[in-house]
Amino acid sequence: MEPVPETVTDPDDPRLEPYARIRERDLVGRGNRFIVEGEVTLRLLLGRRSRFRAESILLLPERWPSLAGAVAACPEPPPVFLAARAVMSTVAGFPIHRGVLAVGLRGAEPELSGLVPPPPSPALVLGLAGLTNHDNVGAALRNAAAFGADAVILDAESCDPLYRKSIRVSAGAALIQPFARLTADQDWLRLADSLGLQALALSPGAVETLDEGAAPARALLILGTEGPGLDATILARARPVRIPMAAGFDSLNVATAAGIALHSIARSQGRLDGGR
Amino acid sequence: MEPVPETVTDPDDPRLEPYARIRERDLVGRGNRFIVEGEVTLRLLLGRRSRFRAESILLLPERWPSLAGAVAACPEPPPVFLAARAVMSTVAGFPIHRGVLAVGLRGAEPELSGLVPPPPSPALVLGLAGLTNHDNVGAALRNAAAFGADAVILDAESCDPLYRKSIRVSAGAALIQPFARLTADQDWLRLADSLGLQALALSPGAVETLDEGAAPARALLILGTEGPGLDATILARARPVRIPMAAGFDSLNVATAAGIALHSIARSQGRLDGGR
């Protein structure tokens, strides 16, 4: 059935409540909800590969025609509200430019064991330790999706991939790339063992360089923050590897380092398109 | 001679004028000057590999002891002003947290031919076409420095690597990585010819994947913006290559793509540290 959008003119309309004071709520969290901005990201939320359900969509009226098809193709099309720019901006609490917002529902966190294929299949999992910057988490998710990682695992300190800015920086990858949290009773090395993965700890101080030929067929690639890096306890128990760099400026952004390492491992595992 | 810092208490002191209204001036440009923020970046500006001279330095008093050595080691130590946080914030026009600022001088733009070693030496040059986002330009410079590119060349549309935010995102690489502008009478392909470089155009639509073995010993790697990508005229005349990705989400940030491609080419050229 073709979804029929409803026009909303009152900024206090209770149906728009989840869109109210977006920035203030970024700080305190939204419980089971998250905010998606922009057309590319909304299409991923509505698409076949999305891990989440849209609760509702809020658009400028002129954005509806180009998005109607994507909404109709959704198995359970969410309600669509149309509002003038001034109404959207009043509700959101800042000027809305692109005019495409949606509220997504988190649902239950997936079981890690269900995300990673069992041995002897190749497997590639990205572990993020202590990444407290939303841009870096979003960018790392984007790179994980680009290189087909089976899952991203975040420790308790790392920030939320479904934070508004993380989703935006991820180019929507946060909505399709499977991710899960490291639970309190797990640690990185026990996790690797339980899933049959070899733990690689990316560290500029490692002796071994990340070499395509030597990448394990089942890898958990762990990265820490740029300054302190990974805990000595992780480095001691995992296989430390580094990305070779030019002399004198061995400094990479953590998400970029993740991208380079994932590209290298994914190629050697044969999981990229090769001769598409 | 040990430099002696001078304490400044008046926000209207004319010696602090280059630090006034930092954000407003970001918009209009600073002519021959640029602003450096933070200790890591200041050390690069003062260091041996810096391409620029510091005109002056402005610090919170407590930051001086740890930086005195780096200033003293400078061939021509610039004047150092110390100011209380309230004075610094008043001058800059926003709250100064880290308490480390400097003004750099651009000097003359380097000649491109002087940056790229002549044949038959290996050469690696990064070309940025139409990159209008300061974060992306800064991040691309950082990756160029990390993988030892000889030079970065920016077209007229691309933004300034010495913009305050570009320097910050580059982790200071903008201060040491040689870069220059594509002049109005040049185009990318003529430039590659004149320097004896093979032009590689990174494009998701390319048939050929970037393969380490096949990287040219003298490469100009050209990247465009994420949306429109490179001009068809460039793609038609250069050798288009792509980074292989997972099916279904072939989307990389442009600076990340630059990092992955530079890493791949630099490795095959043998310019990375290998067994340091």
Interface residues (C-beta under 8 A of the other chain):
Chain A: R49 A139 R142 N143 A145 A146 F147 G148 A171 A173 I176 Q177 T209 E212 I243 P244 M245 A246 A247 G248 F249 D250 S251 L252 N253 A255 T256 G259 I260 H263 A266 R267 R271 L272 D273 G274 R276
Chain B: R49 A139 R142 N143 A145 A146 F147 G148 A171 A173 I176 Q177 T209 E212 I243 P244 M245 A246 A247 G248 F249 D250 S251 L252 N253 A255 T256 G259 I260 H263 A266 R267 R271 L272 D273 G274 R276
